[in-house]
Amino acid sequence: MDIKHAINDFLEHMEIEKNRAQKTLENYRRYLLHFSAFARVKNPSEITAELVRQYRVRLNRTQDRSGNTLKKNTQAYYLIALRSFLKYLAKRNINSLAAEKIELGKVPERKLEFLDADELERLLTAPSKALREGGTAPEGGDISAWRGRAILETLFSTGLRVSELCSLNRDNVNIERGEFAVRGKGSKLRVVFLSDSAKDALKKYLAERRDIHEALFVGHHGNLNKKESARLTPRSVQRLIKKYAVMAGVIKKVSPHQLRHSFATDLLQNGADIRSVQAMLGHANITTTQIYTHYTDKHLKEIHKKYHSNNK
């Protein structure tokens, strides 16, 4: 089997048997074709440890259009795809390099930027403030502002990824019970919960809707009965949040994912155990969740305050 057929078979395996998301498949295809173009091998048996070493050197020296080298975590994605491909070949008894021969380099821990309590409060109330300053009563206010409030409150209450938020339909969400199931990465289901503020915001937004579109969040322009064009995209939600951040006077770069970070840190700071937070975030590995503990460990701050000489 030549390497191109092997890559296609692997991607089909990832799609059908592993049920990977379309975006994941697109990334894996790009990473593996990048390796194939570099390696110039005809079949998997020609992949050697020395060839992979040379490839890693190339990745480390590759520059983008701005002259910046690839980040270590980006380089790791290329190698993770290659290792997964080699593991698949081994299961199919196709001769190639053992996946265990590829060791991933140490990736620097992500630095997270959070909104402080005041910034978060200003952001969450920005849509309501816009209605008040516009002289519009809440009961008959601008539906786009109600939508903005509902999106912000839902993201902060549930910790949803922006793609998960955009894929929600009206009948997915049980507002009265304040909980619903969402299908996340790897098509894994998890339960998320709505705060009283989020339930109130969603009720008021949906009460203003006059369309029949199934999506929970839609663009309010044009013919909403055209289902193919109305659902909000992740990019639209990113722009919306950026707009409200500017209105709120938040100078940090604000994204939907920051609200997911704020959701996690808020739970941990108020005493939630890390396993519960892991489940609510939908993290497959608890080490992904543990990054938040570095920012929420009050015990360390208390130790510093008690024993550091300048505090005495």
N, C-alpha and C positions, 0 to 999 in steps of 0.2 A: 504494500500500500504506500503510495507517495504521500508526502507530508501535507499537501493541500487537501487531499481526500480525508486524511486522518484528522485534520483540523475541523473540516465540515462535519465529520461523524461525531467528533467530540462536542461541537456546539449543538448538534441535534440531541445528543445525550443530555446535555445541560438543560435544554429546552423541554424535552419530553419527560425524561426520568427524574431530573433534579428540579424541574419546575421553576427555573430561574427567570427573573424578570427580563423583559425585552432590553432594558437599558444595560443590564449586566451582560447579556449576550453580545450586545453591540460593543461594549468595552473589551470583552474577552477576544472577540474577533479582531479588533484593532490591535490589541497587544500581541496576539499570536502571529498575525500577518506581519507586524513590525519585526518580530524575531525571525520569521521565515525569510523576510527580505534581507535581513542582516546575515543570517547563517548561510543562505544559498545552498541548502542541502536538498536532495531529492526525496529522501525517505527518512523516517524517524531514527533508524539505526545509525545514522551519521551524526546524530546529536551527541556531543562528548562534553565531559567536564571542562576541558580546555576551551571549547567553543563557547560554553556558557560563561566562563570567566572573561573571555574577550567581550562578550555581549554586555556583561555588567560594567566593564570599563567604558564601553561605548555609552551606555545609559548615563553613567556618572559624569561623562564629559559632554553630553548633549545639551545644547542651549536652545532656548525659545527665541522668538523674534526680538525680544527685548535684551537678549544676551545673557539671560539668567539660566543657570543650570537647573535640571529637574530636581524637585524636592525629593528627599529620601523616601517619603511615603508614596510619592508617585512612582518612583523606581520600584518600590516594593510591589505595587499593583501589577507591573509587568511580570515580575518574577513569580508572584502568586498564580497568575494565569498560566504561566509556563509549567509550574509545579503541578497544577491541577490537570493539565494536559498530559503530562508524563505519568501521573497516577492512573489516568484513564487508559493510557496505552498499556501499562503494566497489567491492568485488569483484563484487557483484551488479549493478553499474551503477545503483544507486539513489541519486538525487541527495540529498546531505546535506553537512554540514560535513566538511572533510578532517580525518582523525585527527591529522595532523601539526600542526594548529592548536592542539592541546591539549598544552601542555608541563607535565610533572609538576614540582611544587615539590621543593626539596631536602628529603629526609627525614633527620632526625638518625640517626646510626649507632646501632644497638642496643647497649645496655649489657648485657653478659652477666655473670651471677653464677655463679661456679664453686664446686664443693666442693674444699677443699684435700685433700691426700693422706690426712691423718688422718681427716677427715670421710668421705671416700669409703670408706676401709677399714672404718670403724665401721658405715657403712650396709650395705655388702656382707655383713658378717658378722653383722648383727643377727638374721636368721632362725635361723642356726646357734646363736647365743648363746641365743635364746629356747628352743630345744630342750634345750640343756645345762642351763639354769637350771630348766627344767620337769622335769628328772630323767628325760628320755626319751632312750633310746639312739638314735643316728642311724639305725640300720637299721630301727627300728620307730617312727620319730617321726611327729609331726603332719604330715599330707600338705599342709596349708595352709602350714606353714613351709617345707617342701621346695619347694612351688610359689613361695613368695616369694623364696627363694634363687635358684631357676632363672630367674625373671623379672629380678631385679636383675643377675645375672651375664650373662644374654643381652643385656640392653639395653646394658650397659657394654662387652661384647665386640664387639657388632655395630654399635652406633650407630643401631639401628632407631628409626623414629618409633613412637609408641605405637599408632597405627592399624595400622601394618605388623605389629607384634608380635601384636596381637589377631586379625589375620586369618590367622595361621599355622595350618596343620594339621600333624598328626603326620607325615604322609608327605611334607611339604614339606622337612623338616629332616633332613639326613644327619649324624647325630651322629658316626658313626665317622670320616667324612672331615673333619668339622669345618668344613663350608662348605655353603651353599645359596643359591639364587636367591630374591630377593624382588621383588615388583612394587610400585614406589613411586609417587610423584606422576607424573601424566601416563601412567600404566601402563607406565613404563619399568622394565625388568629390570636388576638389578645383583646382584653376588655379594657376600655377607657371610661373615665367618669367626667360628668359635667358638674361644675360648681353652680351654685345658685345664680351667680352673675352671668355665667355662660348660658344657663337655661333661659334666663330672662331675656338676654340679648337675642338668642335664636328665636324665641317666641315672637318677639317684636319685629324682627326682620321678616320672618315667614308670614306674619299677619299682613305685612305690606305688599307681599308678592301677589301679582295678579296673573302670572304665567302658569303654564302646566308642565314646565320642564322638570325632569326627574332630579336633576343635580341640586345639591344642597346650596351651593354657591354659584351664581351665574353673573354674567356681564349684563348690566341693565341698559342696553341700547339695542336698537334693531328689533327684529322679530324673534322673541324668545321661544316661539313654538318650533323654531328650526333647531332641533336638538344637537345637530352636529357643530353648531357655532357658539352656543351660549355658555357652556361650562367654563368656569375660570381655570386658567392654566397656572402652574407654579410660578411662572414668570410674572403673570398678572398680580398674583398675591404678593410677590416680592416687591413689585413697584408700589402696590397699595400700602404696604407696611412702611416702605421708605418715605412715602408721602406723609403718613401720619407721624412718623418720627420727626420729620422736619417741622410739622405743625406743633409737635410737643416740645420742640426746642432741644431734642436729644442730638448731641453732636457726634455720638458714636455711630459707626456703621451698623445699622440694625437690619436683621434678616429674620425670616420665619424660624430658622434653626436656633437663633438666640432665644426665642421664646421657649423652645424645647429645652435649652440649657437652663433657663430661668425656672421652668417647671420642675426640673430635676433638683436644682439647688434649693428651691423653696421647700420641697418635701424633706430633703435631708437636713436642712437647717432647723426644721420644726420637729425632728425626731423620727422620721420614717426610716425603716431599716433598708439596707442597700438591696436586698433580694426583692423586696416589694417594688422598689424604684426600677430595678432591672426589668421586672415583669411588665410594669406600666409603660416603660420606654420601648419594650420589644427588643432588647439587646440579647443576642444569642449567647454572648460571653460576658460574664460579670466583670472582667477586666476592663471592658469598654465603659461600664458604669462607674468603676472605681475612680476614674479621672476626676469626677465631681467631688469626691471626698477630700481631695487636696484643697478645695476651695471652701469647704464647709466644716472642717475639723475645728470646733471651738476649743477642744481640749488643748491643742497646740498653742492657741492664742493665750489661754489661761496660764499655761506653763511659762510662756514667755513673760507675761505680765508679772507672774509671781517671782521668777528667779533672775530675770535680766537686771543687771546692776542699775541701768539708767531709769528703771521703773521704781526705784527705791528712794 
